[in-house]
Amino acid sequence: DIRVLTSCARPITLVKKRVGDRVENIVGNIGKNNENRGWDIDRNRDKNNDEDERNRLRTQTFEDYLEDEILESISPGLDSIGLYLPYGAAQYILFKHLKTDAIISTSANIPGEPMIIENKDAFVLGADVYLLHNRKIVSRCDDSVVIPYRGREFLIRKSRGYVPLPIKVGYKESVLSLGAQQNLTSSVSKAGLVYTSQYIGNAERYEVQVALKNATEHLMKLAGVTNLECICCDMHPGYSTRRYVKNLEEKYGINAIRVQHHHAHAVSLMVDANLSHDERIVCLTVDGAGYGSDGTIWGGEVLDATMTDFERVCSLELLPMPGGDLAVENPKMMAFGICEKLGIDTEILKKEELDFAHVLLKRAPLTSSFGRVLDAVSFFVGACSERTYDGEPAMRLERYLSRGEKLSEKRVTKSRFKDEFKVEMSVVSGVRRIRTLPMFEKLIKLVKDADKVGDEVTKIEIAYNFVDSIVGAFADSAIERARSMGIRKIGISGGVSYDIPIVEMFRKRIEKEGLEVVLHSRVPNGDGGISLGQNAIGGYSLNK
C-alpha cells in the first residue's frame, strides 16, 4: 500500500510477495498504484480448468513461485517482506551515496532486550561499520510496523510516527494500565483521552521492566498526570509486570484491577472503533495465550462483551501444552501432546526425548489457544518444524493459507477437502467447545497420505480447509449469539487477527449474514493494544 509506505509516519510496511516479483520490480512499483494481488498462480490460465490447474501445481513447490532468490532470502518461508522509505537525514544521505535502488536491513537491537540507546552498547553487535550519532536518545521509540488491509492498517508495532497521539474515551479519570507480558505497552488517561506508550518489548527481561517504568513515567509526565484513580494490569499471576504494579499500588494507595486478557482485547477493539460505553459486541479473540478466568490458558474465544463485563460464548477444545512455554518455543511439543491424546504412534520425538516428554505431558497446562492450534497444523503439514523467532510457525503457515485461498477462489479445493473437517461441538460449563482433536486425527491421516506421493499442493489444501472449518465454527457461534441478543457488530482481535487469510475467512462469513464486521485500525490487534483495553475497562468501571 503506497499510501501507508509514503505517509509521514514512514512505517515498515509488510507487502505480499507476488509471482514473478524481483527486487527491482518492487522498488520500481513504489509510487505506482498497483493492486496487491498476493499469490497470483497463473493469470492467463482458464479459471475453470481446475483439474489441469491442480496437476500443474502438484509438480511445483513454493520456490517455483519466487523467481527472485533475494526476495526469498529476505524473509524465508514467509508470504511478505517489509518495505520502508528513509525517514531521517542520515538515511537520506546514506541511501544517496550507496547509489543503489534498495538495501536489505535488519534490526540492530539484541533479541529480547530494549532498544539500544547508548553508542557503546552497539559495539557488541560485531558489525564491520557503524553509523552513529552524538545526540542523546531521551526516550526509546522503535520503527512502527504495519500491514495494509482493505484501506486500513493493522498495527503490529505502534511506535515512531504514531505515538503518543491520544484516543478519545468517555471517562475523565486518570487511569494507568500496564499491558500484558509480550509486546508490552502502557497507557495513561486524563480528561477523556488515553495516551499509549511506544512499543517497549517483552517483559521477561529485567532491562525491559526498567524500560517499562521509564516509558510509563515519561508518558505520565507528557500527559500531565500526577495522581492516579485506578491502576490496571493483566490477571496472569506470573507476569513480570506484577512487581511494578505492587510498587504503584503502594505509592498511590489503591488496589490494581486484574483484567482478563481477552476481555482487554475485545475492549481495545471497541475503543478503536469508537463504540459507546453502553454498546455490546460479539468479538472473536484469538491469540497465543492469555490467562483465563478458569485458570486455563485461553486463546480461541468468542466473547459477548461490554466495556466493563463479558461472557464467554464459544471456545476451542482444551489441548495439553507439554512443558508449558516449551510448547510455545517448540511446535513439535504441541504436536506430540495432540498425538498422545489421540493415541497415535508417531516419530515426532527422538527415543531419548520420550521419557521426559511423557513426564511433561502429565503436568501439562491446558490451552484453548488458536495460536497453538496453528503451530501444530504448521508442524504437521511441514510448514515449520522448529521455531527460530516469535510467531514463526503460524507465520509460515500463513503462506499455505494464502495459497489455499487462491486455490479456493479458482474452485480447486471446493469439493476436495471441504467436507473432511466437519466440526463437532460440545458444551462444557455453558460454553460451546469446538472439538479440534477429531479434526487433527483426520489431518494427520490426510497429510501422511499426501507425503507418500510427495504432494505439496494437497497439504496446502488440507491446511486451508482445516483452518477454514475452525474459523467457520467461530463465525457461526458469533453470528448465532449476535442474532439472539440483537447485536449488530461482530469483531476480531488478538495476535492471530494479523493473519490476513484468517481475517478474510471470518469477514466474508459475517458480512454474508448482513452483520457489521469490526476491525482494528488505530490500536494494535495484538498485545500492544492490551494496555488500552485495560485502561478503558478500568475507567468505565469507575463510572459503573
C-alpha positions as CSV (number, residue, x, y, z in Angstrom):
1,D,0.0,0.0,0.0
2,I,1.8,3.0,-1.3
3,R,-0.3,5.4,0.8
4,V,0.9,3.8,4.0
5,L,4.5,3.4,2.9
6,T,4.9,7.1,1.9
7,S,2.9,8.6,4.8
8,C,4.6,11.0,7.2
9,A,4.7,8.1,9.8
10,R,7.1,6.2,7.4
11,P,6.3,2.8,9.0
12,I,7.8,-0.5,7.9
13,T,5.1,-1.8,5.7
14,L,4.5,-5.5,5.1
15,V,3.7,-6.3,1.5
16,K,3.0,-9.6,-0.2
17,K,5.4,-11.3,-2.5
18,R,3.9,-11.9,-5.9
19,V,4.6,-14.3,-8.7
20,G,7.4,-13.0,-10.8
21,D,8.4,-10.3,-8.4
22,R,12.0,-9.3,-8.3
23,V,13.6,-6.7,-6.1
24,E,13.9,-4.2,-8.9
25,N,10.2,-4.7,-9.7
26,I,9.1,-3.9,-6.1
27,V,11.3,-0.8,-5.9
28,G,10.0,0.4,-9.3
29,N,6.4,-0.1,-8.2
30,I,6.8,2.3,-5.3
31,G,4.8,5.3,-6.4
32,K,2.5,3.4,-8.7
33,N,-0.9,2.4,-7.5
34,N,-0.6,-1.4,-8.2
35,E,-3.1,-3.8,-6.9
36,N,-1.7,-6.1,-4.3
37,R,-2.9,-9.4,-5.7
38,G,-0.9,-11.7,-3.4
39,W,-0.1,-15.2,-4.8
40,D,-1.3,-15.0,-8.4
41,I,-1.0,-18.6,-9.6
42,D,-1.4,-18.0,-13.4
43,R,-3.3,-15.0,-14.6
44,N,-3.6,-16.3,-18.2
45,R,-4.9,-19.8,-17.4
46,D,-8.6,-20.7,-17.8
47,K,-10.0,-20.4,-14.3
48,N,-12.5,-23.2,-14.9
49,N,-9.8,-25.7,-15.9
50,D,-9.5,-26.9,-12.3
51,E,-8.0,-30.4,-12.9
52,D,-5.2,-29.1,-15.2
53,E,-4.5,-26.4,-12.6
54,R,-4.2,-28.9,-9.8
55,N,-2.0,-31.2,-11.8
56,R,0.3,-28.3,-12.7
57,L,0.5,-27.2,-9.1
58,R,1.3,-30.6,-7.7
59,T,4.6,-30.7,-9.6
60,Q,5.7,-27.4,-8.1
61,T,6.9,-26.1,-4.7
62,F,6.8,-22.7,-3.2
63,E,10.2,-21.8,-4.6
64,D,8.9,-22.1,-8.1
65,Y,6.7,-19.1,-7.3
66,L,9.6,-16.9,-6.2
67,E,11.7,-16.1,-9.2
68,D,14.0,-13.8,-7.2
69,E,16.1,-15.7,-4.7
70,I,16.9,-12.4,-2.9
71,L,13.2,-11.9,-2.0
72,E,13.0,-15.4,-0.5
73,S,16.3,-14.9,1.4
74,I,15.0,-11.7,3.0
75,S,12.0,-13.5,4.6
76,P,12.4,-17.3,4.1
77,G,9.2,-19.2,4.1
78,L,7.0,-16.1,4.6
79,D,4.4,-14.6,2.4
80,S,5.6,-11.0,2.7
81,I,8.5,-8.7,3.1
82,G,8.9,-5.4,4.9
83,L,9.5,-2.2,3.0
84,Y,10.4,1.2,4.4
85,L,11.5,4.6,3.0
86,P,14.2,6.8,4.5
87,Y,12.7,9.0,7.3
88,G,15.8,10.6,8.8
89,A,18.5,12.9,7.4
90,A,21.3,10.3,7.9
91,Q,19.3,7.7,6.0
92,Y,18.7,10.1,3.0
93,I,22.4,10.8,2.8
94,L,23.3,7.1,3.2
95,F,20.9,6.0,0.6
96,K,22.0,8.6,-1.9
97,H,25.7,7.7,-1.6
98,L,25.1,4.0,-1.8
99,K,23.9,4.5,-5.4
100,T,21.6,1.5,-5.3
101,D,17.8,1.2,-5.6
102,A,17.4,-0.7,-2.4
103,I,19.3,-2.1,0.6
104,I,18.4,-5.0,2.9
105,S,18.2,-4.0,6.6
106,T,17.7,-5.8,9.9
107,S,17.4,-4.6,13.4
108,A,20.5,-3.5,15.4
109,N,18.7,-4.5,18.7
110,I,19.6,-7.6,20.7
111,P,16.7,-10.0,20.7
112,G,14.7,-9.8,23.9
113,E,16.4,-6.6,25.1
114,P,15.3,-3.0,24.9
115,M,16.3,-0.8,22.0
116,I,19.9,0.3,22.2
117,I,20.2,3.9,23.1
118,E,23.9,4.2,24.0
119,N,26.5,4.1,21.2
120,K,28.9,2.0,23.4
121,D,26.2,-0.8,23.6
122,A,26.1,-1.1,19.8
123,F,29.6,-2.3,19.6
124,V,28.7,-5.8,21.0
125,L,27.0,-6.4,17.6
126,G,30.3,-7.1,15.9
127,A,29.4,-5.1,12.7
128,D,32.0,-4.1,10.2
129,V,30.9,-0.5,10.0
130,Y,28.9,1.7,12.5
131,L,26.9,4.8,11.6
132,L,26.5,6.6,15.0
133,H,25.2,9.9,16.2
134,N,26.2,12.1,19.1
135,R,22.6,13.1,20.0
136,K,21.3,11.6,23.3
137,I,18.2,9.4,23.0
138,V,15.9,10.5,25.7
139,S,13.1,8.0,25.0
140,R,13.2,4.8,23.1
141,C,11.0,4.6,20.0
142,D,11.3,1.7,17.5
143,D,10.2,1.7,13.9
144,S,6.4,1.1,13.6
145,V,5.4,-2.0,11.6
146,V,2.0,-2.2,9.8
147,I,0.0,-4.5,7.5
148,P,-2.2,-2.7,4.9
149,Y,-5.6,-4.3,4.7
150,R,-8.6,-3.0,2.8
151,G,-7.9,0.7,3.2
152,R,-6.8,0.5,6.8
153,E,-3.6,-0.5,8.7
154,F,-3.2,-3.3,11.2
155,L,-0.5,-2.0,13.6
156,I,1.9,-4.8,14.5
157,R,4.1,-2.4,16.4
158,K,2.7,1.0,17.1
159,S,5.7,3.3,17.8
160,R,7.5,6.0,15.8
161,G,5.1,8.2,13.8
162,Y,2.0,7.0,15.7
163,V,2.6,7.7,19.4
164,P,1.7,9.4,21.7
165,L,-1.3,10.6,19.8
166,P,-4.3,10.1,22.1
167,I,-7.6,8.3,21.6
168,K,-10.9,9.7,23.0
169,V,-12.8,7.8,25.7
170,G,-15.9,8.5,27.7
171,Y,-14.4,8.8,31.2
172,K,-12.4,11.7,32.7
173,E,-10.5,9.8,35.5
174,S,-6.7,9.3,35.4
175,V,-6.1,5.5,34.9
176,L,-2.8,3.8,34.4
177,S,-2.6,0.4,32.7
178,L,0.4,-1.8,32.2
179,G,-0.4,-4.2,29.4
180,A,0.5,-7.9,29.3
181,Q,3.8,-9.7,29.1
182,Q,4.7,-9.7,25.3
183,N,4.7,-6.7,23.0
184,L,4.4,-4.5,26.1
185,T,2.9,-1.0,26.2
186,S,1.5,1.1,28.9
187,S,-1.5,3.6,28.7
188,V,-2.5,6.5,30.8
189,S,-5.7,8.5,30.6
190,K,-6.5,12.1,31.5
191,A,-9.6,14.2,30.8
192,G,-11.2,11.9,28.4
193,L,-8.1,11.0,26.4
194,V,-5.9,7.9,26.5
195,Y,-2.2,8.1,25.7
196,T,-0.5,4.8,24.8
197,S,3.3,4.4,25.0
198,Q,5.6,3.2,22.2
199,Y,6.3,-0.5,21.9
200,I,8.6,-1.5,24.8
201,G,9.3,-5.2,24.3
202,N,8.8,-8.5,26.2
203,A,8.8,-8.2,30.0
204,E,10.7,-11.4,30.9
205,R,14.0,-9.5,31.0
206,Y,14.8,-7.1,33.8
207,E,16.1,-4.5,31.4
208,V,12.6,-4.4,29.7
209,Q,10.9,-3.9,33.0
210,V,13.2,-0.9,33.7
211,A,12.3,0.4,30.2
212,L,8.6,0.0,31.0
213,K,9.0,2.0,34.2
214,N,10.9,4.8,32.4
215,A,8.5,4.9,29.4
216,T,5.5,5.0,31.8
217,E,6.9,7.8,33.9
218,H,7.8,9.7,30.7
219,L,4.2,9.2,29.4
220,M,2.6,10.4,32.6
221,K,4.8,13.5,32.5
222,L,3.8,14.2,28.9
223,A,0.1,13.8,29.8
224,G,0.4,15.9,32.9
225,V,-0.8,13.1,35.2
226,T,0.5,13.4,38.8
227,N,-2.1,11.3,40.6
228,L,-4.0,8.1,39.7
229,E,-7.5,7.0,40.5
230,C,-7.1,3.5,39.0
231,I,-4.4,1.0,38.1
232,C,-5.0,-1.9,35.8
233,C,-2.9,-5.0,34.9
234,D,-3.3,-8.5,33.4
235,M,-4.8,-11.1,35.7
236,H,-2.0,-13.6,35.0
237,P,-0.3,-14.2,38.4
238,G,3.1,-14.9,36.9
239,Y,3.6,-11.8,34.7
240,S,6.8,-9.9,35.2
241,T,5.0,-6.6,35.5
242,R,3.4,-7.6,38.8
243,R,6.4,-6.2,40.8
244,Y,6.0,-2.8,39.2
245,V,2.2,-3.0,39.8
246,K,2.8,-3.7,43.5
247,N,5.1,-0.6,43.8
248,L,2.5,1.6,42.1
249,E,-0.2,0.3,44.5
250,E,1.9,1.2,47.5
251,K,2.8,4.6,46.0
252,Y,-0.8,5.7,45.1
253,G,-2.6,3.8,47.9
254,I,-5.0,2.0,45.6
255,N,-5.5,-1.7,44.6
256,A,-5.0,-2.6,41.0
257,I,-7.8,-4.1,38.9
258,R,-6.8,-7.5,37.4
259,V,-8.2,-7.6,33.9
260,Q,-8.8,-10.8,31.9
261,H,-6.6,-10.7,28.8
262,H,-9.1,-11.4,26.1
263,H,-11.7,-9.0,27.5
264,A,-9.0,-6.4,27.2
265,H,-8.5,-7.4,23.5
266,A,-12.3,-7.0,22.9
267,V,-12.5,-3.7,24.6
268,S,-9.4,-2.4,22.8
269,L,-11.3,-3.1,19.6
270,M,-14.4,-1.3,20.9
271,V,-12.4,1.8,21.7
272,D,-10.6,1.6,18.4
273,A,-13.9,1.5,16.6
274,N,-15.4,4.4,18.6
275,L,-18.1,2.3,20.2
276,S,-20.0,4.0,23.0
277,H,-19.7,2.8,26.6
278,D,-23.1,1.2,26.6
279,E,-22.7,-0.8,23.4
280,R,-22.1,-4.6,23.1
281,I,-20.0,-6.5,20.7
282,V,-19.5,-10.2,19.9
283,C,-15.8,-10.5,19.5
284,L,-13.6,-13.4,18.3
285,T,-10.4,-13.0,20.4
286,V,-7.7,-15.3,19.0
287,D,-4.0,-15.3,20.0
288,G,-1.2,-17.4,21.5
289,A,-2.0,-17.2,25.2
290,G,-4.0,-15.3,27.9
291,Y,-4.7,-16.3,31.4
292,G,-8.4,-17.4,31.6
293,S,-10.9,-16.8,34.4
294,D,-11.0,-20.6,35.0
295,G,-7.2,-20.9,35.4
296,T,-6.5,-22.4,32.0
297,I,-4.7,-20.7,29.1
298,W,-7.2,-19.1,26.7
299,G,-6.6,-18.0,23.1
300,G,-9.5,-19.1,20.9
301,E,-12.6,-17.3,22.4
302,V,-15.9,-15.8,21.2
303,L,-16.9,-13.2,23.8
304,D,-20.1,-11.2,24.3
305,A,-18.5,-8.1,25.7
306,T,-19.3,-4.6,27.1
307,M,-16.7,-2.1,28.2
308,T,-16.9,-3.5,31.8
309,D,-18.0,-7.1,31.5
310,F,-18.0,-10.2,29.2
311,E,-19.5,-13.6,28.8
312,R,-17.6,-16.5,27.2
313,V,-19.8,-17.9,24.4
314,C,-17.5,-20.3,22.5
315,S,-14.0,-21.7,22.8
316,L,-11.7,-24.3,21.4
317,E,-11.3,-27.7,23.0
318,L,-8.6,-27.8,25.6
319,L,-5.3,-29.3,24.5
320,P,-2.2,-30.1,26.5
321,M,0.9,-27.9,26.3
322,P,3.7,-30.3,27.3
323,G,6.4,-28.2,29.0
324,G,4.2,-25.1,29.1
325,D,6.3,-22.3,27.4
326,L,8.4,-25.1,25.9
327,A,5.4,-26.0,23.7
328,V,5.3,-22.3,22.6
329,E,9.0,-22.4,21.6
330,N,8.9,-25.8,20.0
331,P,5.8,-26.7,17.9
332,K,6.6,-30.4,17.9
333,M,5.7,-30.5,21.6
334,M,2.2,-29.3,20.8
335,A,2.1,-31.9,18.0
336,F,3.4,-34.6,20.4
337,G,0.7,-33.8,23.0
338,I,-2.0,-34.0,20.4
339,C,-0.8,-37.3,19.1
340,E,-0.7,-38.7,22.6
341,K,-4.2,-37.6,23.3
342,L,-5.3,-39.3,20.1
343,G,-3.3,-42.5,20.8
344,I,-1.4,-42.1,17.6
345,D,2.1,-43.6,17.4
346,T,4.4,-41.2,15.7
347,E,8.1,-40.5,15.5
348,I,7.9,-36.8,16.4
349,L,10.4,-37.1,19.2
350,K,13.6,-39.0,19.5
351,K,13.6,-42.1,21.7
352,E,15.9,-40.3,24.3
353,E,13.3,-37.5,24.5
354,L,10.2,-39.6,25.1
355,D,10.5,-40.3,28.8
356,F,11.0,-36.7,29.7
357,A,8.2,-35.6,27.3
358,H,5.8,-38.0,29.0
359,V,6.6,-36.5,32.3
360,L,6.0,-33.1,30.9
361,L,2.7,-34.3,29.4
362,K,1.4,-35.4,32.8
363,R,1.9,-31.9,34.2
364,A,1.0,-30.0,31.1
365,P,-1.2,-26.9,31.4
366,L,-4.3,-26.9,29.2
367,T,-5.0,-24.4,26.5
368,S,-7.8,-23.3,24.2
369,S,-5.4,-21.2,22.1
370,F,-5.9,-20.9,18.4
371,G,-2.3,-19.8,18.1
372,R,-1.1,-23.2,19.5
373,V,-3.5,-25.0,17.1
374,L,-2.0,-23.1,14.2
375,D,1.5,-24.1,15.5
376,A,0.5,-27.7,15.5
377,V,-1.0,-27.5,12.0
378,S,2.2,-25.8,10.8
379,F,4.2,-28.7,12.1
380,F,2.0,-31.5,10.8
381,V,1.9,-30.1,7.2
382,G,5.6,-29.4,7.2
383,A,5.5,-25.6,7.1
384,C,7.6,-25.2,10.2
385,S,9.2,-27.9,12.4
386,E,11.3,-25.6,14.5
387,R,10.7,-22.1,15.8
388,T,13.6,-19.7,15.4
389,Y,11.7,-16.5,16.2
390,D,8.4,-15.4,17.8
391,G,5.4,-16.5,15.8
392,E,7.3,-18.3,13.1
393,P,5.2,-21.5,12.8
394,A,1.9,-19.6,12.3
395,M,3.6,-17.0,10.0
396,R,5.0,-19.8,7.8
397,L,1.5,-21.4,7.8
398,E,0.0,-18.1,6.6
399,R,1.8,-18.7,3.2
400,Y,-0.1,-22.1,3.0
401,L,-3.4,-20.3,3.8
402,S,-2.7,-17.6,1.2
403,R,-2.1,-20.3,-1.4
404,G,-5.1,-22.2,-0.3
405,E,-7.2,-19.1,-0.6
406,K,-6.2,-18.6,-4.2
407,L,-6.8,-22.2,-5.0
408,S,-10.2,-22.0,-3.4
409,E,-11.1,-18.9,-5.5
410,K,-10.2,-21.0,-8.5
411,R,-12.6,-23.7,-7.3
412,V,-9.8,-26.2,-7.0
413,T,-10.4,-27.0,-3.3
414,K,-14.2,-26.6,-3.2
415,S,-15.1,-30.2,-3.1
416,R,-11.8,-32.0,-2.3
417,F,-11.5,-31.4,1.5
418,K,-14.4,-29.1,2.3
419,D,-16.3,-32.0,4.0
420,E,-13.3,-33.7,5.5
421,F,-13.2,-31.4,8.6
422,K,-16.8,-31.4,9.8
423,V,-16.8,-29.6,13.2
424,E,-18.1,-31.4,16.2
425,M,-19.3,-29.2,19.1
426,S,-19.7,-30.0,22.8
427,V,-20.9,-27.8,25.7
428,V,-18.8,-27.5,28.9
429,S,-20.0,-25.3,31.8
430,G,-22.3,-23.5,29.4
431,V,-19.6,-22.7,26.9
432,R,-19.7,-24.2,23.4
433,R,-16.5,-26.1,22.6
434,I,-15.1,-26.7,19.1
435,R,-13.6,-30.2,19.1
436,T,-10.3,-30.0,17.4
437,L,-8.9,-33.5,18.3
438,P,-11.1,-35.3,15.7
439,M,-10.1,-32.8,13.1
440,F,-6.4,-33.3,13.9
441,E,-6.9,-37.1,13.6
442,K,-8.2,-36.6,10.1
443,L,-5.5,-34.0,9.2
444,I,-2.7,-36.3,10.3
445,K,-4.0,-39.2,8.2
446,L,-4.5,-36.9,5.1
447,V,-1.0,-35.4,5.4
448,K,0.5,-38.9,5.8
449,D,-1.2,-40.0,2.5
450,A,0.0,-36.8,0.8
451,D,3.6,-37.3,2.0
452,K,3.6,-40.8,0.4
453,V,3.3,-39.3,-3.1
454,G,5.2,-36.0,-2.4
455,D,2.0,-33.9,-3.0
456,E,2.7,-30.5,-1.5
457,V,-0.3,-28.8,-3.0
458,T,-2.6,-31.3,-1.3
459,K,-1.1,-30.3,2.0
460,I,-1.8,-26.7,1.2
461,E,-5.4,-27.6,0.6
462,I,-5.6,-29.7,3.8
463,A,-4.2,-26.9,5.9
464,Y,-6.5,-24.3,4.4
465,N,-9.7,-26.3,4.8
466,F,-8.7,-27.3,8.4
467,V,-8.3,-23.7,9.4
468,D,-11.3,-22.5,7.4
469,S,-13.5,-25.1,9.2
470,I,-12.5,-23.8,12.6
471,V,-12.9,-20.1,11.6
472,G,-16.3,-21.1,10.2
473,A,-17.4,-22.6,13.5
474,F,-16.2,-19.5,15.4
475,A,-18.2,-17.3,12.9
476,D,-21.3,-19.4,13.2
477,S,-21.2,-19.2,17.1
478,A,-20.6,-15.4,16.9
479,I,-23.5,-14.9,14.4
480,E,-25.9,-17.0,16.5
481,R,-25.0,-15.1,19.7
482,A,-25.3,-11.7,17.9
483,R,-28.7,-12.6,16.5
484,S,-30.1,-13.9,19.7
485,M,-29.0,-10.8,21.6
486,G,-29.9,-8.2,19.0
487,I,-26.2,-7.3,18.5
488,R,-25.2,-5.9,15.1
489,K,-21.5,-5.7,15.4
490,I,-19.0,-8.7,15.4
491,G,-15.3,-8.1,15.7
492,I,-12.0,-10.0,15.7
493,S,-8.9,-9.1,17.8
494,G,-5.8,-10.7,19.1
495,G,-2.5,-11.6,17.5
496,V,-4.0,-14.2,15.2
497,S,-6.0,-11.4,13.6
498,Y,-2.9,-10.2,11.8
499,D,-3.2,-13.3,9.7
500,I,-5.0,-11.9,6.6
501,P,-6.3,-15.2,5.2
502,I,-8.0,-15.9,8.6
503,V,-9.4,-12.4,8.8
504,E,-10.8,-12.9,5.3
505,M,-12.4,-16.2,6.2
506,F,-14.1,-14.6,9.1
507,R,-15.1,-11.3,7.5
508,K,-16.7,-12.9,4.5
509,R,-18.9,-15.1,6.7
510,I,-20.1,-12.3,8.9
511,E,-20.8,-9.9,6.0
512,K,-22.7,-12.6,4.2
513,E,-25.1,-12.6,7.1
514,G,-25.6,-8.9,6.8
515,L,-23.8,-8.0,10.1
516,E,-21.1,-5.4,10.6
517,V,-17.5,-6.6,10.9
518,V,-15.4,-4.5,13.3
519,L,-11.7,-4.4,12.7
520,H,-8.7,-2.7,14.2
521,S,-7.1,0.4,12.6
522,R,-5.7,2.7,15.3
523,V,-4.8,0.2,18.0
524,P,-2.6,-2.9,17.6
525,N,-4.6,-6.1,17.1
526,G,-2.1,-8.0,19.4
527,D,-0.8,-7.5,22.9
528,G,0.4,-4.0,22.0
529,G,-3.3,-3.0,22.4
530,I,-3.9,-4.7,25.7
531,S,-3.0,-1.7,27.8
532,L,-5.6,0.5,26.1
533,G,-8.3,-2.1,26.6
534,Q,-7.3,-2.5,30.3
535,N,-7.4,1.3,30.6
536,A,-11.0,1.5,29.2
537,I,-12.2,-1.3,31.4
538,G,-10.8,0.4,34.5
539,G,-12.1,3.9,33.5
540,Y,-15.6,2.8,32.7
541,S,-15.7,0.5,35.8
542,L,-15.2,3.6,37.9
543,N,-18.3,5.1,36.4
544,K,-20.4,1.9,36.5
